[in-house]
Amino acid sequence: APVHAAQPRRQNTQIRRWSVEEEGRLADVIAQIGAHDWQLIASRLGTGRSASGVEQHWKIMDWKRQQNGNANLKPLEVTPMVQGPRGGGFLM
């Protein structure tokens, strides 16, 4: 299989942080259709995020769940995040 070079990010673009609501919607979509067709999941999410970005974020969410000892949670149960004093989120 050919190896594809990563596409450079467009200049002057900024990646938006994932909101708690968006993570919840992602978990809902994955609960409905499974974590396989990332193009379809990204389309259903409707936020304009790429399929690879959605897949990567889901893997991060899953890893955090496992690190917190919540590996047996259903995808619908997303660990809530709160806004920090400097705008960063942190897990509750």
N, CA, C and O of each residue as an XYZ file, in Angstrom:
368
protein
N       0.840     -1.184      0.000
C       0.000      0.000      0.000
C       0.883      1.244      0.000
O       1.867      1.302      0.738
N       0.549      2.228     -0.808
C       1.366      3.439     -0.866
C       1.248      4.246      0.425
O       0.198      4.272      1.066
N       2.324      4.889      0.782
C       2.348      5.757      1.954
C       2.015      7.166      1.502
O       2.621      7.685      0.565
N       1.052      7.783      2.167
C       0.638      9.134      1.814
C       1.283     10.127      2.768
O       1.261      9.942      3.985
N       1.851     11.168      2.209
C       2.444     12.222      3.040
C       1.322     13.030      3.683
O       0.271     13.247      3.080
N       1.555     13.459      4.886
C       0.573     14.298      5.582
C       0.410     15.612      4.833
O       1.384     16.205      4.370
N      -0.811     16.046      4.726
C      -1.083     17.323      4.070
C      -0.717     18.455      5.016
O      -1.090     18.421      6.188
N       0.003     19.452      4.532
C       0.332     20.582      5.422
C      -0.931     21.360      5.769
O      -1.844     21.479      4.952
N      -0.973     21.880      6.976
C      -2.108     22.681      7.410
C      -2.086     24.008      6.666
O      -1.028     24.603      6.465
N      -3.254     24.460      6.264
C      -3.341     25.756      5.595
C      -2.901     26.863      6.537
O      -3.178     26.825      7.736
N      -2.226     27.830      5.989
C      -1.791     28.947      6.819
C      -3.001     29.733      7.298
O      -4.049     29.758      6.654
N      -2.828     30.366      8.433
C      -3.867     31.209      9.037
C      -5.135     30.436      9.393
O      -6.218     31.017      9.460
N      -5.004     29.124      9.621
C      -6.154     28.364     10.085
C      -5.896     27.971     11.528
O      -4.762     27.715     11.933
N      -6.955     27.932     12.275
C      -6.844     27.595     13.680
C      -7.791     26.433     13.954
O      -8.941     26.443     13.517
N      -7.306     25.444     14.673
C      -8.142     24.303     15.001
C      -8.962     24.657     16.235
O      -8.427     25.065     17.266
N     -10.276     24.491     16.102
C     -11.170     24.770     17.227
C     -11.066     23.669     18.271
O     -10.907     22.496     17.932
N     -11.157     24.048     19.536
C     -11.224     23.051     20.602
C     -12.573     22.349     20.529
O     -13.567     22.930     20.094
N     -12.593     21.112     20.954
C     -13.839     20.359     21.011
C     -14.624     20.794     22.244
O     -14.077     20.839     23.345
N     -15.886     21.110     22.065
C     -16.738     21.481     23.201
C     -17.303     20.200     23.825
O     -17.301     19.139     23.201
N     -17.781     20.318     25.054
C     -18.410     19.189     25.731
C     -19.617     18.713     24.927
O     -19.852     17.512     24.798
N     -20.378     19.665     24.388
C     -21.562     19.318     23.600
C     -21.166     18.545     22.346
O     -21.817     17.565     21.983
N     -20.090     18.992     21.681
C     -19.635     18.330     20.463
C     -19.137     16.917     20.776
O     -19.394     15.985     20.014
N     -18.425     16.757     21.893
C     -17.974     15.421     22.296
C     -19.170     14.527     22.598
O     -19.160     13.341     22.267
N     -20.189     15.085     23.218
C     -21.407     14.318     23.493
C     -22.092     13.875     22.216
O     -22.548     12.736     22.116
N     -22.169     14.775     21.231
C     -22.772     14.419     19.938
C     -21.950     13.340     19.242
O     -22.509     12.427     18.634
N     -20.619     13.441     19.330
C     -19.755     12.424     18.741
C     -20.033     11.070     19.383
O     -20.161     10.065     18.684
N     -20.126     11.041     20.707
C     -20.425      9.786     21.410
C     -21.789      9.237     20.997
O     -21.946      8.028     20.830
N     -22.775     10.118     20.833
C     -24.109      9.686     20.402
C     -24.062      9.053     19.018
O     -24.643      7.990     18.800
N     -23.373      9.701     18.085
C     -23.287      9.184     16.712
C     -22.585      7.829     16.710
O     -23.025      6.902     16.029
N     -21.504      7.712     17.465
C     -20.767      6.440     17.511
C     -21.613      5.361     18.168
O     -21.548      4.201     17.762
N     -22.401      5.716     19.170
C     -23.295      4.744     19.808
C     -24.331      4.229     18.807
O     -24.753      3.075     18.885
N     -24.740      5.083     17.869
C     -25.752      4.714     16.877
C     -25.176      3.868     15.751
O     -25.782      2.872     15.354
N     -24.005      4.254     15.228
C     -23.512      3.596     14.008
C     -22.184      2.871     14.181
O     -21.720      2.223     13.243
N     -21.562      2.960     15.345
C     -20.286      2.289     15.571
C     -19.112      3.171     15.179
O     -19.279      4.203     14.527
N     -17.921      2.747     15.588
C     -16.704      3.533     15.355
C     -15.919      2.941     14.190
O     -14.799      2.461     14.365
N     -16.519      2.979     12.991
C     -15.868      2.364     11.838
C     -15.770      3.299     10.642
O     -14.685      3.490     10.093
N     -16.877      3.874     10.237
C     -16.913      4.711      9.033
C     -16.756      6.172      9.442
O     -17.740      6.871      9.680
N     -15.499      6.625      9.521
C     -15.217      7.964     10.056
C     -15.721      9.074      9.150
O     -16.053     10.159      9.628
N     -15.784      8.818      7.848
C     -16.337      9.823      6.926
C     -17.820     10.045      7.229
O     -18.287     11.183      7.271
N     -18.551      8.959      7.439
C     -19.973      9.044      7.772
C     -20.166      9.698      9.141
O     -21.053     10.534      9.316
N     -19.339      9.317     10.099
C     -19.436      9.896     11.451
C     -19.204     11.401     11.392
O     -19.955     12.167     11.996
N     -18.162     11.837     10.663
C     -17.872     13.267     10.534
C     -19.037     13.990      9.860
O     -19.397     15.101     10.249
N     -19.613     13.357      8.861
C     -20.751     13.957      8.163
C     -21.957     14.097      9.089
O     -22.609     15.141      9.109
N     -22.253     13.055      9.850
C     -23.384     13.098     10.790
C     -23.150     14.095     11.909
O     -24.094     14.707     12.410
N     -21.888     14.260     12.304
C     -21.567     15.218     13.362
C     -21.915     16.632     12.898
O     -22.412     17.445     13.678
N     -21.651     16.917     11.624
C     -22.069     18.183     11.034
C     -21.330     19.419     11.508
O     -21.876     20.521     11.453
N     -20.097     19.259     11.972
C     -19.350     20.409     12.479
C     -18.264     20.874     11.512
O     -17.555     21.840     11.792
N     -18.133     20.191     10.378
C     -17.102     20.563      9.420
C     -15.741     19.972      9.739
O     -14.761     20.296      9.069
N     -15.657     19.121     10.738
C     -14.382     18.479     11.076
C     -14.116     17.343     10.091
O     -15.042     16.719      9.573
N     -12.833     17.088      9.845
C     -12.459     16.031      8.910
C     -12.670     14.661      9.546
O     -12.738     14.526     10.768
N     -12.773     13.647      8.685
C     -12.934     12.278      9.173
C     -11.744     11.882     10.044
O     -11.923     11.259     11.090
N     -10.536     12.238      9.620
C      -9.355     11.861     10.406
C      -9.308     12.623     11.725
O      -8.866     12.073     12.734
N      -9.754     13.877     11.739
C      -9.796     14.649     12.975
C     -10.791     14.076     13.961
O     -10.531     14.038     15.164
N     -11.935     13.628     13.454
C     -12.960     13.030     14.309
C     -12.451     11.706     14.876
O     -12.616     11.429     16.064
N     -11.830     10.888     14.018
C     -11.293      9.608     14.482
C     -10.215      9.823     15.548
O     -10.209      9.152     16.580
N      -9.320     10.749     15.292
C      -8.245     11.024     16.244
C      -8.817     11.482     17.587
O      -8.361     11.036     18.641
N      -9.807     12.366     17.552
C     -10.366     12.859     18.810
C     -11.087     11.740     19.554
O     -11.000     11.661     20.779
N     -11.795     10.877     18.833
C     -12.468      9.760     19.487
C     -11.446      8.861     20.184
O     -11.689      8.393     21.296
N     -10.309      8.619     19.537
C      -9.273      7.781     20.153
C      -8.714      8.444     21.411
O      -8.411      7.760     22.388
N      -8.578      9.751     21.392
C      -8.125     10.490     22.579
C      -9.158     10.357     23.698
O      -8.807     10.096     24.848
N     -10.442     10.541     23.350
C     -11.503     10.410     24.349
C     -11.502      9.008     24.948
O     -11.652      8.853     26.160
N     -11.336      7.990     24.112
C     -11.330      6.607     24.560
C     -10.128      6.341     25.462
O     -10.258      5.670     26.486
N      -8.964      6.862     25.089
C      -7.757      6.700     25.894
C      -7.942      7.333     27.274
O      -7.569      6.742     28.288
N      -8.523      8.540     27.309
C      -8.751      9.212     28.594
C      -9.698      8.403     29.472
O      -9.497      8.308     30.683
N     -10.729      7.821     28.863
C     -11.667      6.984     29.613
C     -10.927      5.807     30.233
O     -11.150      5.471     31.396
N     -10.056      5.187     29.466
C      -9.310      4.042     29.975
C      -8.348      4.464     31.093
O      -8.202      3.755     32.089
N      -7.700      5.609     30.927
C      -6.773      6.089     31.948
C      -7.484      6.421     33.250
O      -6.900      6.296     34.327
N      -8.726      6.838     33.160
C      -9.506      7.192     34.349
C     -10.233      6.003     34.954
O     -11.023      6.153     35.885
N      -9.958      4.813     34.414
C     -10.602      3.613     34.939
C     -12.039      3.477     34.524
O     -12.805      2.756     35.164
N     -12.424      4.159     33.459
C     -13.811      4.124     32.984
C     -13.912      3.389     31.652
O     -14.761      3.726     30.826
N     -13.058      2.391     31.432
C     -13.013      1.705     30.139
C     -14.312      0.985     29.824
O     -14.600      0.727     28.656
N     -15.102      0.655     30.833
C     -16.339     -0.077     30.598
C     -17.541      0.825     30.366
O     -18.662      0.336     30.226
N     -17.324      2.131     30.324
C     -18.429      3.052     30.062
C     -18.913      2.883     28.637
O     -18.124      2.624     27.728
N     -20.198      3.029     28.450
C     -20.739      3.058     27.106
C     -20.252      4.350     26.444
O     -19.990      5.332     27.139
N     -20.127      4.365     25.115
C     -19.661      5.588     24.450
C     -20.503      6.811     24.772
O     -20.005      7.934     24.698
N     -21.763      6.621     25.126
C     -22.659      7.735     25.416
C     -22.252      8.489     26.677
O     -22.572      9.668     26.824
N     -21.548      7.816     27.589
C     -21.191      8.424     28.860
C     -19.829      9.104     28.737
O     -18.794      8.485     28.984
N     -19.838     10.351     28.363
C     -18.612     11.109     28.146
C     -18.224     11.798     29.447
O     -19.072     12.382     30.122
N     -16.947     11.730     29.798
C     -16.467     12.397     31.001
C     -16.638     13.901     30.828
O     -16.106     14.466     29.872
N     -17.361     14.561     31.722
C     -17.584     16.001     31.554
C     -16.304     16.799     31.781
O     -15.445     16.410     32.571
N     -16.196     17.899     31.087
C     -15.067     18.801     31.267
C     -15.610     20.142     31.729
O     -16.715     20.539     31.360
N     -14.837     20.822     32.524
C     -15.229     22.163     32.956
C     -14.204     23.156     32.442
O     -13.057     22.802     32.172
N     -14.620     24.375     32.313
C     -13.742     25.428     31.809
C     -12.811     25.886     32.918
O     -13.258     26.220     34.015
N     -11.525     25.899     32.631
C     -10.543     26.372     33.602
C     -10.488     27.882     33.633
O     -11.077     28.534     32.770
N      -9.801     28.455     34.600
C      -9.744     29.911     34.740
C      -9.056     30.599     33.556
O      -9.298     31.781     33.308
N      -8.213     29.884     32.831
C      -7.525     30.481     31.685
C      -8.096     30.000     30.367
O      -7.463     30.164     29.324
N      -9.281     29.408     30.395
C      -9.943     29.004     29.166
C      -9.698     27.558     28.795
O     -10.361     27.044     27.894
N      -8.757     26.870     29.463
C      -8.508     25.472     29.149
C      -9.497     24.580     29.872
O      -9.990     24.926     30.946
N      -9.785     23.438     29.285
C     -10.692     22.501     29.933
C      -9.908     21.484     30.741
O      -8.745     21.212     30.445
N     -10.538     20.926     31.750
C      -9.919     19.849     32.494
C     -11.004     18.882     32.921
O     -12.162     19.263     33.092
N     -10.617     17.626     33.093
C     -11.588     16.602     33.440
C     -12.036     16.756     34.877
O     -11.250     17.119     35.752
N     -13.301     16.478     35.110
C     -13.841     16.529     36.471
C     -13.491     15.250     37.188
O     -13.849     15.079     38.354
